[in-house]
Amino acid sequence: MYKTVFSHVGEYKKQAILSPITIIGEVVMEVTIPLVMAKIIDNGIKEGRISYVAGMGALMVGMALLSLFFGAIAARLSAVAAMGFAKNLRGALFRKVQDFSFANVDKFSTASLTTRLTTDVTNLQNAFMMFIRMAFRSPIMLISATTMAVSINAKLSIVFLFAIPILGGAVFIIISKAHPRFEKMLKEYDNMNAKVQENLVGIRVVKAFSREEYEKKRFNENTDSVRRAQVFAEKLIIMSMPIMQLCMYGSICAILWFGGNMAVDGGIATGELSSFIMYVAQILMSLMMLSMLFIMFVISRASLQRIYEVLSEEPTIKDKESGISAEDGSVSFRNVSFSYFNDMNNLALSHIDLDILSGETIGIIGGTGSSKTSLVQLIPRLYDATEGDVIVGGHNVKEYALDTLRDQVAMVLQKNVLFSGTIKENLRWGNENATDEEIVAACKSACAHDFIMNFPDGYDTDLGQGGVNVSGGQKQRICIARALLKKPRIIILDDSTSAVDTATDSSIRKAFREDLADTTTIIIAQRISSVMDADRIIVMDNGKITDVGTHDQLMQTSSIYREVYDSQQKGADE
């Protein structure tokens, strides 16, 4: 786990190595300063040697400035290394998520992945910066200061040794209890991020139903859960500082007592006692730093595990290098079953057998939950079939490189997604090299050209985040045009004209018949009028194909189709 995560230090290894090296220079100066101060007191002030005091004082100031210089360099190097590590780690996580299948994303949830890319990486960045400084500074300081203290007075050094087991015991208890608490806290962060994301995406629905106060109440509950989890985790951590300070100041008081008596009896010089107290402070400060390092390690370990879970996750759909390309736009389902949970007892699709000819227009009708979308998502391999084979263009979808397969299959998803940028930039997601003429032609086929030209900036109109300044129907038509620019062998429209009027829907279908005669077109729709002129219509119910035929045939043979048609005709008449 540690090797996988920290391998992303990458090109910042140089700074990560140089930071501890410069810290050595800082520690050497800090440890030497008390020794110089002792000489000033014992050899200069006591004997009234002003020139000696001035010379040694200048030396001490120079050493302090040198220590400051080394410390500043170490701080800069560690900050650059930690921030570079965080940048690389976020990049690796983002690239990994891009390789995930829908099933992988479903496993983690979008909100949890967001937390791992932000909060967890920040926790690890802070821990790494502390580690490359404190993990080297504290042991070197501890060893050096202990050596100097013992060399001054070995008997007096026994005092601070009593502080070590107390600090060690306290840190052990904190470490053993804190880790599960921080894991729980990060899960509460996931829940809060999920709520924020859900609310921002659905803000128009919230306002339409005047549910602002309700959402505020729910969000306050989420944030209060985070607060409680954080307090529960942090209250163990905040105990560490009082314990450390108690040990430190207790040790100094004991040394002042015993050392003062020794100074009165002549057992230790005044300057030596002063420097000894400074060394003890350095020793105890080093122990405190080590303790805090261990505690930071516990805090970041929960984040480390969560990041490793993403980095080590194997995509359920693995890409492969393949020179295979689709021979045509045919699609075949051969005894295909599918479960979102990979559980044959909980199937979304059950034993599907279907052959679609190249260039054929297929309509799919079915009630909510009949798994229409699940069926078509297997064609571009957004999910893999649990059982059976999906054949596209004469080859099993698993034999294609994913880019090759998905370039041949354009899919307008049920949920239309546009990105921040201009209309033209969004359209070029379908083909980044598309010419202006190709863009206009695709938009005309999708009945989008006219409304785009009505905007002041035309195709250069900025859509804003998620296309907030276009209507649902306009968004659908832009998404259809984007798919058409791929010039695919197969195009799938997953309820993609639900927000347009029947006249526009009819115009889009007419353009498809004329411009995409050789393209296999699969249309999922709720309105029978959207599919009634298809070559064949598939009727689905409860994850199975119940009937296949033309509109006229299904009116005679399919009770489900006839019932849907009659209900829609009755609604239209009323």
C-alpha positions as CSV (number, residue, x, y, z in Angstrom):
1,M,0.0,0.0,0.0
2,Y,2.7,2.5,1.0
3,K,4.9,1.6,-2.0
4,T,1.9,2.1,-4.4
5,V,0.9,5.4,-3.0
6,F,4.3,7.0,-2.4
7,S,5.7,5.9,-5.7
8,H,3.8,9.0,-7.0
9,V,6.4,11.3,-5.4
10,G,7.9,11.0,-8.9
11,E,10.0,13.9,-10.1
12,Y,9.9,15.5,-6.7
13,K,12.2,12.9,-5.1
14,K,15.1,15.4,-5.3
15,Q,13.3,17.9,-3.1
16,A,12.1,15.1,-0.8
17,I,15.7,13.9,-0.3
18,L,17.3,17.4,0.0
19,S,14.8,18.6,2.7
20,P,16.1,16.1,5.3
21,I,19.7,16.9,4.4
22,T,19.2,20.6,5.0
23,I,17.4,19.8,8.2
24,I,20.6,18.1,9.5
25,G,22.4,21.5,9.1
26,E,19.6,23.2,11.0
27,V,19.7,20.6,13.9
28,V,23.5,20.8,14.2
29,M,23.3,24.6,14.6
30,E,20.5,24.4,17.2
31,V,22.3,21.7,19.2
32,T,25.6,23.7,19.2
33,I,24.0,27.0,20.3
34,P,23.4,26.0,24.0
35,L,27.1,24.8,24.3
36,V,28.2,28.3,23.1
37,M,25.8,29.9,25.5
38,A,27.3,27.9,28.4
39,K,30.8,29.1,27.5
40,I,29.6,32.7,27.4
41,I,28.2,32.4,30.9
42,D,31.0,30.4,32.5
43,N,34.0,31.7,30.7
44,G,32.9,35.2,29.8
45,I,30.3,36.7,32.1
46,K,31.6,35.1,35.3
47,E,35.2,36.3,34.6
48,G,34.1,39.7,33.2
49,R,35.7,39.0,29.8
50,I,33.6,41.4,27.6
51,S,35.6,40.7,24.4
52,Y,35.1,37.0,24.9
53,V,31.3,37.5,25.4
54,A,31.1,39.7,22.3
55,G,33.0,37.3,20.1
56,M,31.1,34.2,21.3
57,G,27.8,36.2,21.1
58,A,28.5,37.1,17.5
59,L,29.3,33.4,16.8
60,M,25.9,32.4,18.4
61,V,24.0,35.0,16.3
62,G,25.7,33.7,13.2
63,M,24.8,30.1,14.1
64,A,21.2,31.1,14.7
65,L,21.0,32.8,11.3
66,L,22.6,29.8,9.7
67,S,20.0,27.6,11.4
68,L,17.3,29.9,10.2
69,F,18.6,29.7,6.6
70,F,18.8,25.8,6.7
71,G,15.3,25.7,8.2
72,A,13.8,28.0,5.5
73,I,15.4,25.9,2.7
74,A,14.1,22.7,4.3
75,A,10.6,24.2,4.7
76,R,10.5,25.3,1.0
77,L,11.9,21.9,-0.2
78,S,9.4,19.9,1.9
79,A,6.5,22.1,0.7
80,V,7.4,21.7,-3.0
81,A,7.8,17.9,-2.5
82,A,4.5,17.5,-0.7
83,M,2.5,19.7,-3.1
84,G,4.1,17.9,-6.1
85,F,3.3,14.6,-4.5
86,A,-0.3,15.7,-4.1
87,K,-0.5,16.9,-7.7
88,N,0.9,13.5,-9.0
89,L,-1.4,11.5,-6.7
90,R,-4.5,13.4,-7.8
91,G,-3.5,13.0,-11.4
92,A,-3.0,9.2,-10.9
93,L,-6.4,8.9,-9.1
94,F,-8.2,10.9,-11.8
95,R,-6.6,8.8,-14.6
96,K,-7.6,5.7,-12.7
97,V,-11.2,6.9,-12.4
98,Q,-11.2,7.6,-16.2
99,D,-10.4,3.9,-16.7
100,F,-13.2,2.7,-14.4
101,S,-16.3,1.1,-15.9
102,F,-19.7,2.2,-14.7
103,A,-19.7,-0.7,-12.3
104,N,-16.5,0.6,-10.6
105,V,-17.9,4.1,-10.2
106,D,-21.1,2.6,-8.8
107,K,-19.1,0.7,-6.2
108,F,-17.4,3.8,-4.8
109,S,-20.0,6.4,-5.5
110,T,-19.3,9.8,-7.1
111,A,-19.3,11.6,-3.8
112,S,-16.8,9.2,-2.2
113,L,-14.4,9.5,-5.2
114,T,-14.7,13.3,-4.9
115,T,-13.7,13.1,-1.2
116,R,-10.8,10.9,-2.0
117,L,-9.5,13.2,-4.7
118,T,-9.7,16.2,-2.4
119,T,-9.8,15.8,1.4
120,D,-7.9,12.5,1.5
121,V,-5.2,13.7,-0.8
122,T,-4.8,16.9,1.3
123,N,-4.5,14.8,4.5
124,L,-1.8,12.7,2.9
125,Q,0.0,15.8,1.5
126,N,0.1,17.4,5.0
127,A,1.4,14.1,6.5
128,F,4.0,13.7,3.9
129,M,5.3,17.3,4.4
130,M,5.5,16.6,8.2
131,F,7.2,13.3,7.6
132,I,10.1,14.4,5.5
133,R,10.8,17.2,8.0
134,M,9.9,15.7,11.4
135,A,10.8,12.1,10.8
136,F,14.4,13.2,10.2
137,R,14.6,16.3,12.4
138,S,13.2,14.7,15.6
139,P,15.4,11.6,15.8
140,I,18.6,13.6,15.0
141,M,17.7,16.2,17.5
142,L,16.8,13.6,20.1
143,I,20.1,11.7,19.7
144,S,22.3,14.9,19.5
145,A,20.6,16.7,22.4
146,T,20.7,13.5,24.6
147,T,24.4,13.0,23.8
148,M,25.2,16.6,24.8
149,A,23.0,16.5,28.0
150,V,24.7,13.3,29.2
151,S,28.1,14.7,28.4
152,I,27.3,17.7,30.6
153,N,25.9,15.7,33.6
154,A,25.0,12.1,33.3
155,K,23.4,11.9,36.8
156,L,21.0,14.8,36.1
157,S,20.1,13.2,32.7
158,I,18.2,10.4,34.6
159,V,15.3,12.9,35.3
160,F,14.0,13.2,31.8
161,L,14.2,9.5,31.2
162,F,11.1,9.2,33.3
163,A,9.1,11.2,30.8
164,I,9.8,8.8,27.9
165,P,7.5,5.9,29.1
166,I,4.7,8.3,30.0
167,L,4.8,9.8,26.5
168,G,5.2,6.4,24.8
169,G,2.2,5.0,26.7
170,A,0.0,8.0,25.9
171,V,0.9,7.9,22.2
172,F,0.2,4.1,22.0
173,I,-3.3,4.5,23.5
174,I,-4.1,7.4,21.2
175,I,-2.9,5.5,18.1
176,S,-4.8,2.3,18.9
177,K,-8.1,4.2,19.5
178,A,-8.0,7.0,16.9
179,H,-7.7,5.1,13.6
180,P,-11.3,3.7,13.5
181,R,-12.7,7.1,14.6
182,F,-11.0,8.9,11.6
183,E,-12.3,6.2,9.2
184,K,-15.8,6.9,10.4
185,M,-15.2,10.7,10.1
186,L,-14.2,10.3,6.4
187,K,-17.3,8.3,5.7
188,E,-19.4,11.1,7.1
189,Y,-17.5,13.5,4.7
190,D,-18.5,11.2,1.9
191,N,-22.2,11.4,2.9
192,M,-22.0,15.2,3.2
193,N,-20.4,15.5,-0.3
194,A,-23.1,13.3,-1.7
195,K,-25.7,15.6,-0.3
196,V,-24.0,18.7,-1.6
197,Q,-23.6,17.2,-5.1
198,E,-27.2,16.0,-5.2
199,N,-28.6,19.3,-4.1
200,L,-26.5,21.4,-6.6
201,V,-27.4,19.1,-9.5
202,G,-31.1,19.2,-8.6
203,I,-31.3,22.9,-7.5
204,R,-34.0,23.7,-10.0
205,V,-36.2,20.9,-8.7
206,V,-35.6,22.1,-5.1
207,K,-36.7,25.6,-6.1
208,A,-39.6,24.4,-8.2
209,F,-41.0,22.5,-5.2
210,S,-40.1,25.3,-2.6
211,R,-38.0,22.7,-0.6
212,E,-35.2,25.1,0.3
213,E,-35.9,24.9,4.0
214,Y,-36.2,21.2,4.0
215,E,-32.9,20.9,2.1
216,K,-31.3,23.3,4.6
217,K,-32.5,21.1,7.5
218,R,-31.1,18.0,5.8
219,F,-27.8,19.6,5.1
220,N,-27.5,20.9,8.7
221,E,-28.1,17.3,9.8
222,N,-25.3,16.1,7.5
223,T,-22.8,18.8,8.6
224,D,-23.7,18.1,12.3
225,S,-22.9,14.4,11.7
226,V,-19.5,15.4,10.3
227,R,-19.0,17.7,13.3
228,R,-19.8,14.9,15.8
229,A,-17.6,12.4,14.0
230,Q,-14.8,14.9,13.9
231,V,-15.1,15.9,17.6
232,F,-15.2,12.2,18.5
233,A,-12.0,11.6,16.6
234,E,-10.2,14.8,17.5
235,K,-10.9,14.7,21.3
236,L,-8.4,11.8,21.6
237,I,-5.8,13.8,19.6
238,I,-6.1,17.0,21.6
239,M,-5.4,15.0,24.8
240,S,-1.9,14.4,23.5
241,M,-0.7,18.0,23.8
242,P,-1.5,18.5,27.5
243,I,0.1,15.2,28.3
244,M,3.3,16.1,26.4
245,Q,3.5,19.6,28.0
246,L,2.9,18.1,31.4
247,C,5.9,15.7,30.9
248,M,8.0,18.5,29.4
249,Y,7.4,21.1,32.1
250,G,7.5,18.5,34.9
251,S,10.9,17.4,33.7
252,I,12.2,21.0,33.6
253,C,10.9,21.7,37.1
254,A,12.6,18.6,38.4
255,I,15.8,19.5,36.7
256,L,15.6,23.1,38.1
257,W,15.2,21.6,41.5
258,F,17.9,19.0,41.4
259,G,20.2,21.0,39.2
260,G,19.8,24.1,41.3
261,N,20.9,22.2,44.4
262,M,23.8,20.8,42.5
263,A,24.8,24.3,41.3
264,V,24.7,25.5,44.9
265,D,26.9,22.6,46.0
266,G,29.3,23.2,43.1
267,G,28.3,20.0,41.3
268,I,27.5,21.8,38.0
269,A,28.4,25.2,36.6
270,T,25.7,27.8,36.1
271,G,26.3,27.9,32.3
272,E,26.2,24.2,32.1
273,L,22.9,24.0,34.0
274,S,21.4,26.6,31.6
275,S,22.6,24.7,28.5
276,F,21.5,21.4,30.1
277,I,17.9,22.8,30.5
278,M,17.9,23.9,26.9
279,Y,19.0,20.4,25.8
280,V,16.3,18.8,27.9
281,A,13.8,21.1,26.3
282,Q,15.1,20.0,22.8
283,I,14.9,16.4,23.9
284,L,11.3,16.7,25.1
285,M,10.3,18.8,22.1
286,S,11.8,16.0,19.8
287,L,9.7,13.5,21.7
288,M,6.6,15.6,21.3
289,M,7.3,16.0,17.6
290,L,7.7,12.2,17.2
291,S,4.5,11.7,19.1
292,M,2.7,14.2,16.8
293,L,4.2,12.4,13.8
294,F,2.7,9.1,15.0
295,I,-0.6,10.8,15.5
296,M,-0.5,12.4,12.1
297,F,0.3,9.0,10.7
298,V,-2.8,7.6,12.3
299,I,-5.0,10.4,10.9
300,S,-3.5,10.0,7.4
301,R,-3.6,6.2,7.4
302,A,-7.3,6.2,7.0
303,S,-6.9,8.5,4.0
304,L,-4.0,6.4,2.7
305,Q,-6.2,3.3,2.7
306,R,-9.0,5.0,0.9
307,I,-6.7,6.3,-1.8
308,Y,-5.1,2.9,-2.2
309,E,-8.5,1.3,-2.6
310,V,-9.0,3.4,-5.7
311,L,-5.5,2.9,-7.1
312,S,-5.6,-0.8,-6.6
313,E,-9.1,-1.2,-8.0
314,E,-9.2,-3.3,-11.1
315,P,-11.6,-2.0,-13.8
316,T,-14.3,-4.6,-14.4
317,I,-14.0,-3.8,-18.1
318,K,-10.4,-4.2,-19.2
319,D,-9.1,-2.6,-22.4
320,K,-7.0,-4.5,-24.8
321,E,-4.9,-3.8,-27.8
322,S,-6.7,-5.0,-30.9
323,G,-6.7,-4.2,-34.6
324,I,-10.3,-5.4,-35.0
325,S,-12.8,-3.0,-36.4
326,A,-16.5,-3.3,-37.0
327,E,-17.4,-4.9,-40.3
328,D,-20.8,-3.3,-40.3
329,G,-23.5,-2.0,-37.9
330,S,-25.1,-5.3,-37.0
331,V,-25.8,-6.2,-33.4
332,S,-26.5,-9.6,-31.9
333,F,-27.4,-10.7,-28.3
334,R,-26.8,-14.4,-27.8
335,N,-28.4,-15.7,-24.6
336,V,-27.4,-12.5,-22.7
337,S,-28.2,-12.1,-19.0
338,F,-27.0,-9.2,-17.0
339,S,-26.9,-8.2,-13.3
340,Y,-25.6,-5.0,-11.8
341,F,-24.6,-7.0,-8.7
342,N,-23.0,-9.9,-10.7
343,D,-25.7,-12.1,-9.1
344,M,-27.5,-14.6,-11.3
345,N,-30.4,-14.6,-8.8
346,N,-30.9,-10.8,-9.3
347,L,-30.9,-10.3,-13.1
348,A,-31.8,-7.0,-14.8
349,L,-31.8,-8.8,-18.2
350,S,-32.7,-12.4,-18.6
351,H,-31.7,-14.7,-21.6
352,I,-31.9,-12.1,-24.3
353,D,-31.6,-13.4,-27.9
354,L,-31.8,-10.7,-30.6
355,D,-30.3,-10.0,-34.0
356,I,-30.3,-6.4,-35.5
357,L,-29.3,-6.0,-39.1
358,S,-26.8,-3.3,-40.2
359,G,-28.7,-0.1,-41.2
360,E,-31.9,-1.2,-39.5
361,T,-33.9,1.2,-37.4
362,I,-35.0,-0.4,-34.1
363,G,-37.5,1.0,-31.6
364,I,-37.6,-0.2,-28.0
365,I,-40.7,0.2,-25.9
366,G,-41.3,-0.9,-22.3
367,G,-42.4,0.3,-18.9
368,T,-40.2,1.9,-16.3
369,G,-37.8,-0.7,-14.9
370,S,-38.1,-3.0,-17.9
371,S,-34.2,-2.7,-18.5
372,K,-34.3,-0.9,-21.8
373,T,-31.3,1.2,-21.0
374,S,-29.5,-1.8,-19.4
375,L,-29.8,-3.6,-22.8
376,V,-28.3,-0.9,-25.0
377,Q,-25.5,-0.1,-22.5
378,L,-24.0,-3.6,-23.3
379,I,-23.5,-2.6,-26.9
380,P,-20.7,0.0,-26.4
381,R,-19.6,-2.1,-23.4
382,L,-20.4,0.4,-20.7
383,Y,-21.2,-2.8,-18.7
384,D,-20.2,-6.4,-19.5
385,A,-22.8,-9.1,-19.8
386,T,-22.9,-11.4,-16.8
387,E,-23.7,-14.3,-19.2
388,G,-23.8,-14.7,-22.9
389,D,-22.2,-12.8,-25.8
390,V,-22.8,-9.4,-27.4
391,I,-21.7,-9.2,-31.0
392,V,-21.2,-5.9,-32.7
393,G,-20.1,-5.6,-36.4
394,G,-19.3,-9.4,-36.5
395,H,-17.1,-9.5,-33.4
396,N,-17.6,-10.0,-29.7
397,V,-17.4,-6.7,-28.0
398,K,-14.7,-8.1,-25.7
399,E,-12.4,-8.5,-28.7
400,Y,-12.4,-4.8,-29.5
401,A,-10.1,-2.1,-28.1
402,L,-12.6,0.1,-26.2
403,D,-11.7,3.2,-28.2
404,T,-12.4,1.4,-31.4
405,L,-15.7,0.0,-30.3
406,R,-17.0,3.2,-28.8
407,D,-15.9,5.2,-31.9
408,Q,-18.2,2.9,-33.9
409,V,-21.1,3.3,-31.4
410,A,-22.6,6.7,-30.6
411,M,-24.9,6.8,-27.6
412,V,-27.0,9.7,-26.5
413,L,-27.6,8.9,-22.8
414,Q,-30.9,9.2,-21.0
415,K,-29.3,12.0,-18.9
416,N,-28.0,14.7,-21.2
417,V,-24.7,16.1,-20.2
418,L,-23.0,19.2,-21.5
419,F,-19.8,20.7,-20.3
420,S,-18.7,24.2,-19.6
421,G,-17.5,25.9,-22.8
422,T,-19.0,26.9,-26.1
423,I,-21.6,25.0,-28.1
424,K,-18.9,24.3,-30.8
425,E,-16.5,23.0,-28.1
426,N,-19.2,20.6,-26.8
427,L,-20.1,19.4,-30.3
428,R,-16.4,18.6,-31.0
429,W,-16.5,16.1,-28.2
430,G,-18.1,13.9,-30.9
431,N,-15.2,14.6,-33.3
432,E,-12.4,17.0,-32.3
433,N,-11.4,17.4,-35.9
434,A,-14.9,18.2,-37.3
435,T,-15.0,21.1,-39.7
436,D,-17.5,23.9,-39.4
437,E,-19.5,22.5,-42.3
438,E,-19.7,19.0,-40.6
439,I,-20.9,20.7,-37.4
440,V,-23.6,22.6,-39.1
441,A,-24.8,19.5,-41.0
442,A,-25.0,17.4,-37.8
443,C,-26.9,20.2,-36.1
444,K,-29.4,20.5,-39.0
445,S,-30.0,16.7,-38.8
446,A,-30.6,17.1,-35.0
447,C,-32.9,20.2,-35.6
448,A,-30.5,22.2,-33.5
449,H,-29.0,24.6,-36.1
450,D,-31.9,27.2,-36.1
451,F,-32.1,27.8,-32.4
452,I,-28.3,27.9,-32.2
453,M,-28.2,30.6,-34.8
454,N,-30.7,32.6,-32.8
455,F,-28.2,33.0,-30.0
456,P,-26.2,36.3,-30.4
457,D,-22.9,34.4,-30.6
458,G,-24.2,31.4,-32.5
459,Y,-22.0,28.3,-32.2
460,D,-19.6,30.3,-30.0
461,T,-22.3,30.8,-27.3
462,D,-20.9,29.8,-23.9
463,L,-23.2,27.2,-22.3
464,G,-22.1,27.6,-18.8
465,Q,-21.6,24.7,-16.4
466,G,-23.7,21.7,-17.5
467,G,-25.5,23.8,-20.2
468,V,-27.5,25.8,-17.7
469,N,-28.5,28.5,-20.2
470,V,-30.3,26.1,-22.7
471,S,-33.6,24.3,-22.3
472,G,-34.0,20.6,-21.9
473,G,-35.1,20.1,-25.5
474,Q,-32.2,22.2,-26.8
475,K,-29.7,20.3,-24.7
476,Q,-31.1,17.0,-26.1
477,R,-30.7,18.2,-29.7
478,I,-27.1,19.4,-29.1
479,C,-26.3,16.0,-27.6
480,I,-27.8,14.2,-30.6
481,A,-25.7,16.4,-33.0
482,R,-22.6,15.7,-30.9
483,A,-23.2,11.9,-31.4
484,L,-23.9,12.3,-35.1
485,L,-20.4,14.0,-35.5
486,K,-18.8,10.7,-34.7
487,K,-20.3,9.3,-37.9
488,P,-20.8,6.0,-36.2
489,R,-22.0,2.7,-37.6
490,I,-24.5,2.4,-34.7
491,I,-26.4,5.3,-33.0
492,I,-28.4,4.7,-29.8
493,L,-30.9,7.3,-28.7
494,D,-31.9,6.5,-25.1
495,D,-35.2,8.5,-24.6
496,S,-33.3,11.4,-26.2
497,T,-36.2,13.3,-27.7
498,S,-38.5,13.2,-24.6
499,A,-38.1,17.0,-24.1
500,V,-38.9,18.0,-27.7
501,D,-42.3,18.4,-29.2
502,T,-43.8,15.8,-31.5
503,A,-43.1,17.9,-34.7
504,T,-39.4,18.3,-33.9
505,D,-39.3,14.6,-33.0
506,S,-40.7,13.8,-36.4
507,S,-38.3,16.1,-38.1
508,I,-35.3,14.4,-36.3
509,R,-36.5,11.0,-37.3
510,K,-37.0,12.1,-40.9
511,A,-33.5,13.5,-41.0
512,F,-32.2,10.2,-39.6
513,R,-33.9,8.2,-42.4
514,E,-32.5,10.4,-45.1
515,D,-28.9,11.1,-43.7
516,L,-28.3,7.9,-41.8
517,A,-29.7,5.3,-44.1
518,D,-26.6,3.0,-43.6
519,T,-26.4,3.6,-39.9
520,T,-28.0,1.2,-37.4
521,T,-30.4,3.3,-35.3
522,I,-31.7,2.1,-32.0
523,I,-34.4,4.4,-30.4
524,I,-35.6,3.9,-26.8
525,A,-38.8,6.0,-26.3
526,Q,-41.8,6.3,-24.1
527,R,-43.9,7.7,-27.0
528,I,-45.0,5.1,-29.5
529,S,-45.1,7.9,-32.2
530,S,-41.3,8.1,-31.8
531,V,-40.8,4.5,-32.9
532,M,-43.9,3.5,-34.9
533,D,-42.2,3.9,-38.3
534,A,-39.1,1.8,-37.2
535,D,-38.2,-1.3,-39.2
536,R,-38.9,-3.3,-36.0
537,I,-40.1,-2.5,-32.5
538,I,-38.9,-4.5,-29.4
539,V,-41.3,-4.7,-26.5
540,M,-39.6,-5.3,-23.1
541,D,-41.0,-6.2,-19.8
542,N,-39.2,-7.1,-16.5
543,G,-35.9,-7.6,-18.2
544,K,-37.1,-9.8,-21.1
545,I,-38.1,-9.3,-24.7
546,T,-41.8,-10.1,-24.9
547,D,-42.5,-9.2,-28.5
548,V,-40.8,-8.1,-31.7
549,G,-42.4,-6.7,-34.8
550,T,-43.6,-3.7,-36.8
551,H,-46.2,-1.3,-35.4
552,D,-49.0,-3.1,-37.3
553,Q,-47.9,-6.6,-36.2
554,L,-47.6,-5.6,-32.6
555,M,-51.0,-4.0,-32.6
556,Q,-52.3,-7.5,-33.4
557,T,-50.0,-9.6,-31.3
558,S,-48.8,-7.7,-28.3
559,S,-51.2,-6.8,-25.5
560,I,-48.5,-4.6,-23.7
561,Y,-47.8,-2.6,-26.9
562,R,-51.5,-2.2,-27.7
563,E,-52.3,-1.1,-24.1
564,V,-49.5,1.6,-24.3
565,Y,-50.7,2.8,-27.7
566,D,-54.4,3.0,-26.6
567,S,-53.5,4.9,-23.4
568,Q,-51.4,7.4,-25.4
569,Q,-54.1,7.9,-28.0
570,K,-56.7,8.4,-25.3
571,G,-54.5,11.0,-23.6
572,A,-53.9,12.7,-27.0
573,D,-57.7,12.8,-27.7
574,E,-58.5,14.2,-24.2
